[in-house]
Amino acid sequence: MITPLIVLTVSAFSIPLLENSTYSQTETKCTLTVKEERLLDNTVLTMSTDRKNNYDVKIYHLSDLQAPSRGQLTQYSIDNVDQHQEISYAVDHNLFKRIDDKTAIYTATIANDNLSPQLFTKAFKAHSYRTKLHIEGLAPFAFIASQRQADAFFRCAEQQQIATLAKR
């Protein structure tokens, strides 16, 4: 009786983490998509990079934050908040897609100043593919990527960077 209960418990806690993130790659772009830990399909973080080493970080959510507008996002470590400095970024809030009269998807995009999206991505990697985010006007979010998916994304990003340097 105890063994099936342990297996069921372990399975219940490990399956959501395995399905929490996806990695995709095209000839020109690498993308990691991570579902929010609690809200799952309602809030998603995407990080991408292309051959020109341009990084893009977006959070898709269902809350209208007076789009279009500019706000602030703060990134924290999930584990040792005291040991890791919080990092703040400017974000642009926009309407992404209207589903119907009552439902719309919005984005919070880290302002692309050629540094912030790359800094965010590096901090995400340094925090073991885990991060806590707070966007002004919303409750904090927690994103935890599957190590296998995140490793594939960062390998792809490094290969994109190497290919770009080789062409120069």
C-alpha angles and dihedrals in degrees: 000000000000095000096057089046091053092048091049092048094048091047093049092055099040102046097065091052091052091052095041097091142030133197125207134179135192129179090274108024143049119201134185117193120192126186118221111260097240105019094042106175095022097064126033133177119209127190121184141169134188138205091276089058092248110155124205126190122187135170114205114204143152101242121103107223095183092285125233095044142109125250143154133270123194121202121207136177112253096217114035105022092167093054097047121062117232115244123210127206136183111244132195116221116211141161108257102181138344109224097184139326092293104032131062134163118225132192133217105200121191105240108259105233091148090256113052100063090047092047090050091051093048091050090049089055093045089053091058094260091303129110142163117217132194119194116190108260096021136083114259118276129214121208123188118177126203107258092228093053094044093047089053091050094050092045089052091048090052091048090050089052093048091048090051093050091047091056092054 
